[in-house]
Amino acid sequence: MSSRKSQSKMTKAEIIENIYNKSGVQQKDIYVVIDEFFQEIKGALREDRVVELRGFGTFEIRTRKGRERARNPKTGEIVPVKTHGVAIFRPGQEIRKMSWDIRTQ
C-alpha cells in the first residue's frame, strides 16, 4: 500500500497555501481569484450552462425526474419528490486515466 493518505481531504485554504508556495503570489490575491473562479462556475450552472474545463472535467446540471413515492432514509416515511436539478461532474480524460489505478496501489 502506498504511503499516501487514501481518505484525506484537501481544503481551499490548503490549495491557496500550495499555490502561494509555488508562485509567490500573495495569498489574499490567490483567495480572490479562486473565489471568483468558483462564482463563475456557480453562475454558469445557475444559468443552465455546461462548464467544460479541458483536461479537468465538465460540470453541468441534469434534471432528476420526480416520484410520487420515495422514502425518507431517516424516518422511513414515504414522501413525494418533485422534479429537481442535480449537479454533475464528469472527469476529463486526464483525470480518468490518472485515477484508474489509484486505489489499487
C-alpha positions as CSV (number, residue, x, y, z in Angstrom):
1,M,0.0,0.0,0.0
2,S,1.3,3.5,-0.8
3,S,2.2,6.0,1.9
4,R,-0.4,8.4,0.5
5,K,-3.4,9.0,2.7
6,S,-6.3,7.5,0.9
7,Q,-9.1,9.4,2.6
8,S,-7.5,12.8,3.4
9,K,-9.3,15.9,2.2
10,M,-7.7,18.9,0.6
11,T,-9.3,22.2,1.7
12,K,-9.5,25.5,-0.2
13,A,-7.1,27.0,2.4
14,E,-4.6,24.2,1.6
15,I,-4.9,24.8,-2.1
16,I,-4.3,28.5,-1.6
17,E,-1.2,27.8,0.5
18,N,0.2,25.3,-2.0
19,I,-0.2,27.9,-4.9
20,Y,1.4,30.5,-2.7
21,N,4.4,28.3,-2.0
22,K,4.8,27.5,-5.7
23,S,4.1,31.0,-7.1
24,G,4.9,33.6,-4.5
25,V,1.7,35.4,-5.4
26,Q,0.1,36.9,-2.2
27,Q,-2.4,34.6,-0.5
28,K,-5.2,37.2,-0.4
29,D,-4.8,37.6,-4.2
30,I,-5.0,33.8,-4.8
31,Y,-8.0,33.7,-2.5
32,V,-9.8,36.3,-4.6
33,V,-9.1,34.6,-7.9
34,I,-10.2,31.2,-6.6
35,D,-13.4,32.6,-5.1
36,E,-14.2,34.4,-8.4
37,F,-13.4,31.2,-10.3
38,F,-16.0,29.3,-8.2
39,Q,-18.5,32.1,-8.5
40,E,-18.2,32.0,-12.3
41,I,-18.8,28.2,-12.3
42,K,-21.8,28.5,-10.0
43,G,-23.2,31.4,-12.1
44,A,-22.9,29.4,-15.3
45,L,-24.6,26.4,-13.7
46,R,-27.4,28.7,-12.3
47,E,-28.0,29.8,-15.9
48,D,-28.2,26.2,-17.0
49,R,-24.9,26.3,-18.9
50,V,-22.4,23.5,-19.1
51,V,-18.9,24.3,-17.8
52,E,-16.1,22.5,-19.6
53,L,-12.6,22.7,-18.3
54,R,-10.4,20.9,-20.8
55,G,-8.1,18.4,-19.2
56,F,-10.1,18.5,-16.0
57,G,-13.7,17.8,-16.5
58,T,-17.3,19.1,-17.1
59,F,-19.8,20.5,-14.6
60,E,-23.5,20.5,-15.5
61,I,-27.0,20.5,-14.1
62,R,-29.2,17.5,-15.0
63,T,-32.8,17.1,-14.3
64,R,-33.8,14.3,-12.0
65,K,-37.4,13.1,-12.5
66,G,-39.7,13.4,-9.6
67,R,-41.5,10.5,-8.0
68,E,-44.7,10.2,-6.0
69,R,-43.2,7.6,-3.7
70,A,-39.8,8.0,-2.2
71,R,-38.6,7.0,1.3
72,N,-37.1,9.4,3.8
73,P,-34.0,7.4,4.9
74,K,-34.0,8.8,8.5
75,T,-37.7,8.2,9.3
76,G,-38.8,5.6,6.8
77,E,-41.7,7.9,5.9
78,I,-42.9,7.8,2.3
79,V,-42.8,11.2,0.7
80,P,-43.3,12.7,-2.8
81,V,-40.2,14.2,-4.5
82,K,-40.5,16.9,-7.1
83,T,-38.5,17.0,-10.3
84,H,-35.3,18.8,-9.5
85,G,-31.8,19.7,-10.7
86,V,-28.7,17.8,-9.7
87,A,-25.1,19.0,-10.1
88,I,-23.0,16.5,-12.1
89,F,-19.2,16.4,-12.6
90,R,-17.8,14.3,-15.3
91,P,-14.0,13.9,-15.1
92,G,-11.9,14.6,-18.2
93,Q,-9.7,12.0,-19.9
94,E,-6.6,13.0,-17.9
95,I,-8.3,12.6,-14.6
96,R,-9.9,9.3,-15.6
97,K,-6.5,7.9,-16.7
98,M,-4.7,9.2,-13.6
99,S,-7.4,7.8,-11.2
100,W,-7.8,4.4,-12.8
101,D,-5.3,2.6,-10.6
102,I,-5.0,4.9,-7.6
103,R,-7.0,2.7,-5.1
104,T,-5.1,-0.5,-6.2
105,Q,-1.6,0.8,-5.3
